[in-house]
């Protein structure tokens, strides 16, 4: 069983930045794909960004270029840098690792105040 643990959430004012981290208990290169999802109160969980084993990135909620996903294979860590945060970015952010299995973290709360 692969463990996935997120950190880095918190309360930030609109326009601020946060960097989320997700550490896995096994090498992320062996897992395959990594991604960040978010779930706002009363809404369904939605995809934010993904990164493949080879480092190809895909974004859903960064059309404005505000979010950046990256990873550090040596640290078994995937990051989500979030800039120019808006109140509508408020959600629980989840890390997912999938490929040889499908593993989710418990989530980290991000709250953006106006």
SULMO-V272578 format. One line per field, one symbol per residue. psi: psi as a letter, one per 30 degrees, with the letter a starting at -180 (. if undefined). Layout:
psi->???
//
This chain:
psi->kkkkkllflakllkfalljkkjklflkfefeckklklljlkgllklkellklefgkkkkehhfggfkkklljefghkkljkjlhkleffklkkkkkkldfajkklflkkkkjk.
//
